[in-house]
């Protein structure tokens, strides 16, 4: 049979192509009225997913990151998981994970907030103060979620820049394919142009997912037309058909293996990738093999999907078991919300039981999504009812504690009124009676407990210290010491500095030793020590000592005075104060150094700004202050009396 001229073939092709388009349109109307088969639905779902991943290639890695049961994690664990994902994974691979973490964290956080507000209102029923609760973990969560959101916005900005250009390039390639059949060109040139177009298509980059399937179908339609209707190089075409068939047969063989894969989710993920390769990387096969190879691939896809559905049904069975467990937990909390107990210790046990049930609820795993909100609401209601029941008990206790507070406040006022009394014979029995009454009164609200006790203790100590000193007032040696110090103080006021630093410092030290040599004065006349210290301060100021030396000399003089008066209580108090102050400064230095570390880990770490320099100065100031405090503490410990 003689071969048809190329020009005739092109006319035939144009006619057939026109008829094909009309046929496709007619079939589309028929298909639109006909329900799609299960296999078609499955393949369309895979195509849609691949379209999404083709738009943003980072999405294909998301399946490699396990989706944990975030509802079962504590808020601390959720933040740790969020931090790990945001700092180590690509932003679009974790977007579903992050949103699930956000949902679980905020549900727990707002539940906690409700409980704290109920406790606040129960403890302060008549307050006009607005409820406020600071939860450090919320700040940490906000920090990492904001980082994720910023990364996502940056990612989308970059992505959108390329999608439009890539779409225009692919549409241009399709247009060139349409015009590829040209009787004026030779076969070799046409084939070369065709292969160039295929290569450009492979490298054209991602396009918007809503355009993906339409653009690809157009491209594939014109590629198949080129193979089916142009007899430019039958041998080259047949070799290409054969190669494409072999590649698709390999894919079919691989899917047959995946059907028996134990990890169904992993296998289904690979199936999606194989669909993408089939569609995007492998060209058409001969018309006689086209339907057969595609039907095999489609049937195996349906089998894989059915296996996956069985897995989902099994998972749903687990979710139903979790639902029953959570219902049982809720029922137990509801029972505890009706069990009346009348003692604080018993309520502590009830609270412990509810906390254990709360932990069990959060660890019970996922429930079916359609009842998730309902189950969560039932849990919150049960816990809220228990808290209301508990708070009603503590309201009564609160009333008793407020009565106790009123009684103790009255005793504090009475002790302060008597603390300056010099009528020791009358006042001492009254003060002892006040102390005894204090012991008989029960607890007061916790936020007032420390404050009112310190006020009462200080008033009592002040009075009994005076009583102790009064017993020594008759000591003639102390009276003589006072007279000597009084006379010496007058001469000291006339002391003039020579201007020589060493000479003046030695002279001041000699004055201090002379003063100490006079001995202890009566308690009621100890004000003279303060006068002496004021004179010393003025002298030290003129001497221009360093801050540390000046402060240490003043401190040494004051401690010697306490030691000489055998005031062990005040010495011990001074020691405790110094130890606490040292610990506070250590913590402050630690916090500041952490802040420095944070700044040095930022992008501008090499360029320290004014804030960083100020923090460094603060650290040095704290260190200098701590050295002085340590020297003071060492000096107290070396005193024989302590």
C-alpha positions in Angstrom: 0.0 0.0 0.0 1.5 3.4 -1.0 2.5 5.7 1.8 0.2 8.8 2.2 2.0 12.1 1.5 2.8 14.2 4.7 0.5 17.1 3.6 -2.4 14.7 3.3 -1.6 13.2 6.7 -1.7 16.7 8.3 -5.2 17.4 6.7 -6.4 14.0 8.1 -4.8 14.8 11.5 -6.5 18.2 11.6 -9.9 16.6 10.8 -9.4 13.8 13.3 -8.1 16.2 16.0 -11.2 18.4 15.5 -13.5 15.4 15.7 -11.6 14.2 18.8 -12.1 17.5 20.6 -15.8 17.4 19.8 -16.0 13.8 20.9 -14.2 14.6 24.2 -16.7 17.4 24.8 -19.6 15.2 24.1 -18.2 12.5 26.4 -17.6 15.1 29.1 -21.3 15.9 29.1 -22.2 12.3 29.4 -19.6 11.6 32.1 -20.8 14.6 34.1 -24.2 12.9 34.3 -22.7 9.6 35.2 -21.4 8.7 38.7 -17.7 8.2 38.7 -16.4 4.7 39.5 -14.5 4.1 42.8 -11.3 3.7 40.9 -11.8 7.0 39.2 -12.4 8.8 42.5 -9.3 7.2 44.0 -7.1 8.2 41.1 -8.5 11.7 41.1 -7.7 12.0 44.8 -4.1 11.0 44.1 -3.9 13.4 41.2 -5.2 16.2 43.4 -2.6 15.4 46.1 0.2 15.3 43.5 -1.0 18.6 42.1 -0.6 20.1 45.5 2.9 18.7 45.9 3.8 19.8 42.4 3.0 23.4 43.4 5.2 23.2 46.4 7.8 20.4 46.3 8.6 20.7 50.0 5.1 19.1 50.7 6.2 15.7 49.6 8.5 15.4 52.6 5.7 15.9 55.1 4.7 12.2 55.0 8.1 11.3 56.4 7.4 13.1 59.6 5.2 11.1 62.0 2.0 12.7 63.1 1.9 12.1 66.8 -1.2 11.9 69.0 -0.8 15.4 70.2 -3.9 15.3 72.4 -2.1 12.8 74.6 0.9 15.0 75.2 1.4 17.5 78.1 1.7 21.2 77.3 5.5 20.9 78.1 5.8 18.0 75.6 3.8 19.9 73.0 6.1 22.9 73.2 9.2 20.6 72.9 7.7 19.0 69.8 6.8 22.4 68.3 10.3 23.7 68.9 11.8 20.6 67.3 9.6 20.8 64.2 10.0 24.6 63.7 13.8 24.6 64.1 14.7 21.3 62.2 12.1 20.8 59.5 10.9 22.5 56.3 8.0 24.8 57.0 5.5 23.3 54.6 6.3 19.7 55.7 5.1 20.5 59.2 2.1 22.8 58.6 -0.5 20.2 59.5 1.6 19.0 62.5 1.9 22.6 63.8 -1.8 23.3 63.5 -2.6 20.1 65.4 -0.2 21.0 68.1 -1.7 24.5 68.3 -5.2 23.1 68.7 -4.2 20.7 71.4 -2.1 23.2 73.3 -4.7 26.0 73.3 -7.5 23.6 74.3 -5.4 22.6 77.4 -4.3 26.2 78.1 -7.8 27.7 78.0 -9.1 24.9 80.2 -6.3 25.6 82.7 -7.2 29.3 82.5 -10.8 28.6 83.3 -9.8 26.6 86.3 -7.5 29.3 87.6 -10.2 32.0 87.1 -12.7 29.9 89.1 -10.2 29.5 91.9 -9.5 33.2 91.9 -13.2 34.1 92.1 -13.8 31.5 94.8 -11.0 32.9 96.9 -12.0 36.5 96.2 -15.8 36.6 95.9 -16.1 40.3 96.6 -13.1 41.5 94.7 -13.2 44.2 92.0 -9.7 43.2 90.8 -9.5 41.9 87.3 -8.4 38.3 87.0 -4.9 37.9 85.5 -2.8 34.8 85.2 0.7 34.5 83.8 1.6 31.1 82.4 5.3 30.9 81.2 4.6 28.0 78.9 2.1 30.1 76.9 4.9 32.7 76.2 7.2 29.8 75.0 4.4 28.5 72.7 3.7 31.9 71.2 7.5 32.4 70.5 7.8 29.2 68.5 4.4 29.5 66.8 5.3 33.1 65.7 8.6 31.7 64.3 6.6 29.1 62.3 4.2 31.7 61.0 7.0 34.0 59.9 8.8 31.2 58.1 5.6 30.2 56.4 4.9 33.7 55.1 8.5 34.0 53.8 8.1 30.6 52.1 4.8 31.7 50.3 6.3 35.0 49.2 9.1 33.1 47.5 6.9 30.5 46.0 4.3 32.8 44.5 7.1 34.7 42.7 7.9 31.6 40.6 4.5 30.0 40.0 3.1 32.5 37.6 6.3 32.5 35.4 6.4 28.7 35.3 2.7 28.5 34.3 3.3 30.9 31.4 6.3 28.8 30.3 4.3 25.5 30.3 1.4 27.1 28.4 3.9 28.3 25.8 5.3 24.8 25.5 1.7 23.4 24.9 1.2 26.1 22.2 4.4 25.1 20.5 3.3 21.4 20.6 0.0 22.4 18.8 2.0 24.1 16.1 4.6 21.3 15.9 3.1 19.6 12.8 4.4 21.6 9.9 4.7 20.1 6.4 7.5 22.6 5.6 9.9 21.1 8.1 11.8 17.9 7.7 11.3 14.9 10.0 14.7 15.3 11.8 14.0 18.9 12.7 10.5 18.2 13.9 11.7 15.3 16.2 14.5 17.5 17.6 12.1 20.3 18.3 9.7 17.8 19.9 12.5 16.4 22.2 13.5 19.9 23.1 10.0 20.7 24.2 9.8 17.6 26.3 13.1 18.6 28.0 11.9 22.1 28.6 8.6 20.7 30.1 10.6 18.6 32.6 12.5 21.6 33.8 9.7 24.1 33.7 9.2 24.1 37.5 6.1 24.1 39.7 2.8 25.8 38.8 -0.4 26.6 40.8 -2.1 23.4 41.9 -5.5 24.5 40.5 -4.0 24.7 37.0 -1.8 21.5 37.3 -4.2 18.8 36.0 -5.7 20.9 33.2 -2.3 22.0 31.9 -0.8 18.5 32.1 -3.8 17.0 30.3 -3.4 19.5 27.5 0.3 18.7 27.2 -0.3 15.0 27.3 -3.1 15.2 24.7 -0.9 16.9 22.2 2.1 14.6 22.9 -0.1 11.6 22.2 -1.4 13.3 19.0 2.2 13.7 17.9 2.9 10.0 18.3 -0.4 8.8 17.0 -0.9 10.9 13.9 2.4 12.0 12.6 4.3 9.3 10.7 7.6 11.2 10.7 9.8 8.5 12.0 8.0 5.3 12.7 11.0 3.4 13.9 12.0 6.1 16.4 8.4 6.4 17.5 8.0 2.6 18.0 11.3 2.5 20.0 10.0 5.3 22.2 6.7 3.5 22.6 8.5 0.3 23.6 10.7 2.1 26.1 7.7 3.8 27.7 5.9 0.5 27.9 8.8 -1.1 29.6 9.0 1.8 32.2 5.3 1.5 32.9 5.5 -2.3 33.2 8.2 -1.8 35.8 5.9 0.6 37.7 3.1 -2.0 37.5 5.5 -4.7 38.8 6.5 -2.4 41.7 2.9 -1.7 42.6 2.2 -5.5 42.7 5.0 -5.7 45.3 3.6 -2.7 47.2 0.2 -4.4 47.6 2.0 -6.9 49.9 4.0 -4.2 51.8 3.5 -4.4 55.6 3.7 -0.6 56.1 0.6 0.4 54.2 1.0 4.2 54.7 4.5 4.0 53.4 3.4 1.9 50.4 0.5 4.3 49.6 2.9 7.2 49.7 5.2 5.5 47.2 2.1 4.7 45.0 1.4 8.4 44.8 5.0 9.0 43.7 4.6 6.3 41.0 1.5 8.0 39.7 3.4 11.2 39.4 6.2 9.5 37.5 3.7 7.7 35.3 2.0 10.9 34.5 4.9 13.4 34.2 8.1 11.5 33.4 7.0 8.7 31.0 5.6 9.3 27.6 2.7 7.5 25.9 2.7 3.9 24.7 1.2 2.5 21.5 -2.5 2.7 21.2 -3.0 -1.1 21.3 -1.2 -1.3 24.7 -2.5 2.0 26.2 -5.7 0.8 27.8 -4.4 -2.5 28.9 -1.4 -1.2 30.9 -3.4 1.7 32.4 -6.2 -0.7 33.5 -3.6 -2.9 35.3 -2.2 0.2 37.0 -5.7 1.4 38.0 -6.8 -2.0 39.4 -3.7 -2.2 41.5 -4.2 1.3 42.7 -7.8 0.3 43.8 -6.4 -2.7 45.7 -3.9 -0.5 47.6 -6.6 2.0 48.4 -8.9 -0.8 49.8 -6.0 -2.1 52.0 -5.6 1.4 53.3 -9.3 1.7 54.0 -9.0 -1.5 56.1 -6.2 0.1 58.1 -8.3 3.2 58.6 -11.2 1.1 59.9 -8.9 -0.6 62.3 -7.7 2.9 63.5 -11.3 3.9 63.9 -11.9 0.9 66.1 -9.0 2.1 68.3 -10.5 5.5 68.4 -13.8 4.1 69.5 -12.0 2.2 72.3 -10.3 5.5 73.3 -13.8 7.1 73.3 -15.1 4.5 75.7 -12.1 5.0 78.0 -12.6 8.8 78.0 -16.3 8.4 78.8 -15.4 6.2 81.8 -12.9 8.8 83.0 -15.5 11.6 82.7 -18.0 9.4 84.6 -15.5 9.0 87.5 -14.8 12.7 87.7 -18.6 13.3 87.7 -18.9 10.9 90.7 -16.0 12.8 92.6 -18.0 16.0 92.0 -20.7 14.7 94.2 -18.7 12.9 97.0 -18.9 15.3 100.0 -15.9 15.4 102.3 -15.4 17.7 105.3 -11.6 18.0 105.9 -8.8 19.6 104.0 -6.7 16.4 104.0 -9.6 14.5 102.4 -10.0 17.2 99.8 -6.3 16.9 98.9 -6.9 13.2 98.2 -9.9 14.0 96.0 -7.9 16.6 94.1 -5.1 14.1 93.6 -7.6 11.6 92.2 -9.0 14.2 89.7 -5.4 15.1 88.6 -4.7 11.4 87.9 -7.9 11.1 85.9 -7.0 14.3 84.0 -3.7 12.8 83.1 -5.4 9.6 82.0 -7.8 11.5 79.8 -5.0 13.4 78.0 -3.1 10.1 77.5 -6.1 8.1 76.3 -5.4 8.9 72.6 -7.6 10.2 69.8 -11.4 9.7 69.5 -13.4 9.9 66.3 -13.3 13.4 64.9 -17.1 13.8 64.8 -17.3 13.4 68.6 -14.1 15.1 69.6 -15.6 18.5 70.5 -18.5 16.8 72.3 -16.1 14.6 74.4 -13.8 17.5 75.2 -16.8 19.7 76.3 -18.1 16.9 78.6 -14.7 16.5 80.2 -14.4 20.3 80.8 -17.9 20.4 82.3 -17.1 17.4 84.7 -13.9 19.1 85.9 -15.6 22.5 86.2 -18.3 20.9 88.4 -15.7 19.2 90.6 -13.9 22.5 91.1 -17.1 24.3 91.9 -17.9 21.6 94.5 -14.4 21.9 95.9 -14.5 25.7 96.0 -17.7 25.7 98.0 -15.9 23.8 100.8 -13.0 26.2 100.7 -15.3 29.2 100.8 -16.4 28.2 104.3 -12.7 27.6 105.3 -11.9 31.0 103.8 -14.6 32.6 106.1 -13.0 31.0 109.2 -9.5 32.1 108.0 -10.7 35.7 107.6 -12.1 35.6 111.2 -8.7 34.3 112.4 -7.0 37.1 110.4 -9.1 39.7 112.2 -8.2 38.3 115.6 -4.5 38.1 114.8 -4.5 41.6 113.4 -5.9 42.8 116.7 -3.1 41.0 118.6 -0.5 42.6 116.3 -1.9 46.1 117.0 -1.8 45.4 120.7 1.8 44.1 120.6 2.9 47.2 118.6 1.1 49.5 121.1 3.1 47.9 124.0 6.5 47.4 122.4 7.8 50.7 123.6 6.5 50.4 127.1 9.0 50.9 129.9 6.6 49.6 132.6 8.1 46.2 132.4 6.4 44.8 135.5 2.9 45.4 134.1 3.6 44.9 130.4 5.6 41.7 130.5 2.7 39.4 131.6 0.4 41.0 129.0 2.9 40.4 126.2 3.2 36.7 127.3 -0.5 36.4 127.3 -0.7 37.9 123.8 1.8 35.3 122.5 -0.2 32.5 124.1 -3.5 33.7 122.4 -1.7 33.8 119.1 -0.8 30.1 119.4 -4.5 29.2 120.0 -5.8 31.0 116.8 -5.9 28.9 113.6 -4.7 29.5 110.1 -5.2 32.8 108.2 -5.3 33.2 104.4 -2.0 32.2 102.9 -1.2 35.5 101.2 -1.3 37.3 104.6 0.3 34.6 106.7 4.0 35.6 106.4 3.4 39.3 106.6 1.3 39.3 109.7 3.6 36.8 111.5 6.7 39.0 110.8 4.9 42.1 112.2 3.8 40.2 115.3 7.3 38.6 115.9 9.1 41.9 115.4 6.9 43.7 117.9 7.4 41.0 120.5 11.1 40.8 119.9 11.5 44.5 120.1 9.8 44.6 123.5 11.7 41.6 125.0 15.0 43.0 123.7 14.3 46.1 125.6 13.5 44.1 128.7 16.8 42.2 128.4 18.8 45.4 128.0 16.9 47.0 130.9 18.2 44.3 133.2 21.8 45.3 132.3 21.2 49.1 132.6 22.4 49.1 136.2 25.8 47.8 135.1 28.3 50.6 136.1 30.9 49.6 133.5 28.4 50.2 130.7 27.4 53.6 132.2 31.1 54.5 132.4 31.7 53.3 128.8 28.9 55.6 127.7 30.3 58.6 129.5 33.8 57.9 128.0 32.3 57.5 124.5 30.3 60.7 124.8 33.3 62.7 125.8 35.5 61.1 123.1 32.8 61.8 120.5 33.1 65.6 121.3 36.9 65.5 120.8 36.5 63.5 117.6 34.3 66.1 116.0 37.3 68.5 116.2 39.6 66.0 114.4 41.2 67.5 111.3 42.6 65.5 108.3 46.3 66.1 107.4 45.8 65.4 103.7 48.2 62.5 103.7 46.1 59.4 102.9 48.0 56.8 104.9 48.4 59.1 107.9 44.7 60.0 107.9 43.6 56.3 107.4 45.9 55.1 110.3 44.5 57.9 112.5 40.8 56.9 111.7 41.7 53.2 112.5 43.2 54.3 115.8 40.0 56.3 116.6 37.9 53.1 115.9 40.2 51.0 118.1 40.0 53.6 120.9 36.2 53.6 120.6 36.0 49.9 120.8 38.2 49.9 123.9 35.6 51.8 125.9 33.4 48.8 125.8 29.6 48.2 125.7 27.1 50.9 126.6 23.6 50.4 128.2 20.9 49.3 125.8 18.8 52.5 126.2 21.9 54.6 125.3 23.1 52.7 122.2 22.1 55.6 120.0 25.6 57.0 120.6 26.9 54.2 118.3 24.9 55.7 115.5 26.4 59.1 116.2 29.9 57.7 116.1 29.1 55.9 112.8 28.0 59.2 111.2 31.2 60.9 112.2 33.2 58.0 110.7 31.1 58.2 107.5 32.1 61.8 107.1 35.7 61.0 107.6 35.7 58.2 105.2 34.1 60.4 102.6 36.9 63.0 103.0 39.5 60.2 102.8 38.2 59.2 99.3 38.5 55.5 99.9 37.3 53.0 97.3 33.7 52.0 97.5 34.7 48.5 98.7 37.2 49.6 101.3 34.9 52.3 102.7 32.0 49.9 102.9 34.0 47.1 104.5 35.4 49.4 107.2 31.9 50.7 108.1 30.6 47.1 108.1 33.5 45.8 110.2 32.9 48.6 112.8 29.2 47.8 113.0 29.8 44.0 113.4 32.3 44.6 116.1 29.8 46.7 118.0 27.2 43.8 117.7 29.8 41.3 118.8 30.9 43.3 121.8 27.2 43.7 122.9 26.8 39.9 122.5 23.8 40.5 120.2 23.9 37.0 118.6 20.4 37.3 117.2 21.2 40.4 115.1 24.5 38.8 114.0 22.7 35.7 112.9 20.1 37.8 111.1 22.9 39.7 109.3 24.5 36.4 108.2 21.2 35.1 106.9 20.6 38.3 105.1 24.0 38.2 103.4 23.6 34.6 102.3 20.2 35.3 100.8 21.5 38.4 99.1 24.4 36.5 97.6 22.0 33.8 96.2 19.8 36.5 94.7 22.7 38.2 92.9 24.0 34.8 91.7 20.5 34.1 90.2 20.5 37.6 88.7 23.9 37.1 87.1 22.8 33.7 85.8 19.7 35.3 84.2 21.7 38.1 82.6 24.3 35.7 81.2 21.5 33.6 79.7 20.2 36.8 78.1 23.6 37.5 76.7 23.7 33.9 75.3 20.3 34.6 73.6 21.6 37.7 71.9 24.9 36.0 70.8 22.8 33.3 69.0 21.0 35.8 66.9 21.9 36.8 63.3 23.4 40.1 64.6 25.5 38.4 67.2 28.8 39.9 65.9 27.5 43.4 66.4 26.7 44.0 70.0 24.1 46.7 70.4 23.7 49.1 73.3 21.3 46.7 75.1 24.0 43.9 75.1 26.6 46.3 76.4 24.4 47.5 79.2 23.7 43.9 80.2 27.4 43.2 80.4 27.9 46.2 82.6 25.1 45.0 84.9 26.9 41.6 85.2 30.1 43.3 86.2 28.4 45.5 88.8 26.6 42.5 90.3 29.9 40.6 90.5 31.6 43.4 92.3 28.7 43.7 94.7 28.8 39.9 95.3 32.5 40.0 96.2 31.8 42.7 98.8 29.0 40.6 100.3 31.2 37.5 100.4 33.9 39.4 102.3 31.3 40.6 104.8 29.9 37.1 105.2 33.5 35.8 105.8 34.1 38.4 108.4 30.9 37.5 110.3 31.8 33.8 110.3 35.2 34.7 111.7 33.7 36.3 114.8 34.0 34.2 117.9 30.4 34.8 118.9 28.8 33.4 115.7 
